[in-house]
């Protein structure tokens, strides 16, 4: 029986700062996770360098990236709604939203998050920052 590849959807909320966008994308492209859906979301920015971003992705992309999708919102939705609109669009088992300028600190971050979810079935979310990781779990009734 063939093992199912668990897809990890990473949504990047880009900014008008192309250096910040590329720093974030580089950290995602370095991930060693085997099945990544990359969603790049422009939340109605006037000066997002879409063509430059596409050229960068085409030159740096590897086989781990199953899909790359660039979306431009017609109106400003904000971080939550910009990310939420993709939750049912793609068949992903795990999801991460990251803003331009934020980076994944090593090439194993996505794998580590998946391992955390698998270790503890009550986890519904992982909140990560410079101080560490906070696990959000289901309330037991």
N, C-alpha and C positions, 0 to 999 in steps of 0.2 A: 504494500500500500504506500502510495506516494505521500510524503509529508506536506501538509498545507503550508504555504508561505504566508506568514502573518504580515500584512501590509501595515506600514507606519506612515500616516499622513502628517507631513510637516507643513504648516501654513506660516509663511513669512509675510509679515505686515511691513511693506517697504516704506521708505521715506524719500525725501528729495535729495538726501545725502547719499550719493552713489558709493562713496567709500564705505559708509556704514552698511549699505545693502550688500556690497561685495564681501565684506568681512563676515557677515552672517552667512551668506551663501557658501563661502569657502569652508566654514566650520561644518556646515551640513554636508557638503560634498565629500568631506573627509570621513564621514561616518562609515563604519564597516558593517552596518545593518544590511541585510540582504534584499529587502523589498521596501523601497521608499517611494511614496507619492509626494512630489513637491508641488505645493500650491503657493504662488506668489500673488499677493493681493495688494493692489494699488487702491487705497481708500480715497479716490477722487483727487489725487494730487495732480497739480498742473505740470510739474516738471520732473516726472519720473522717467528715467532713461531706459525705456523698454527695449529698444534695439540693442543697446550696449549690454544689457542684462542677458538678452537672448544669445548674443555672440559669446559672452562669457560662459554661459551654461553649455552651449554646444561644444565649446572647446574643452571644458573641464568635466563634463558628465561621464559617469561610469555605468556599468551594467546594473548596479544596485537600484538605479532610478527607473522605476517602471513607467511612471508618467510624470510629466512636468506640465503644469497648467498655470498660465498667467491670466489674471482676471483684473479688470478695472471696474470699480464701482461707479455708477452714474451719480450717486449722491454719497455724502460722507455718512458712513454707518458706525464708525468707531471700532475698536478692537474686538469686542465681544461679537457683535453682529457680523462683522467682516469675516470672522473665523467660523461662526455658526452656520453661515450659508453653505459651507462645504461639507458639513457633517454627514449629510445623507447623499451627497453627490458622488462620493467615491466609496468603494468597498474597502474600508480600512478597519483594522482591528484596534489600532492605537492612534492617538492624535496628539500633536504638540503644536502650540502656537508660540511664535517667537517674533519679536519686533526687531527691525533693522538696528544694527549696532550691538545687539546681544549675540553672544557666540556660545557654541557648545564647547566645553572646556577640554574634551578629549574625543578621540575617534570612537569611543565605546558608549557614549551617553545614551543613544537610543536603545542599544542592547541592555544596558543597565536598567533603564526604565521598564522595559519589557520583563526582565527578570524580577523586578520588584512587584509588578502586577501579578505575575504567575506565583510568586511565593506567598502572597497574602490575598485571598479571594475577596476580602472585604474592601480593598482599596478601590476607590472610584476616581481619584485624582492624585497627582503628584505635583506639589508646588516647590519649585526649586529657585534658590537665590544664592548669593555669595556665602551666606551663613550655613547653607546645607540644604537638606531635603525635608519637606514636611509631607507626610502621607495623610490624605483625607480618606476616611473610611466610612462605610455604610453604618448607619445607626442600627444597633441590634434591638429588636423589639421583643 
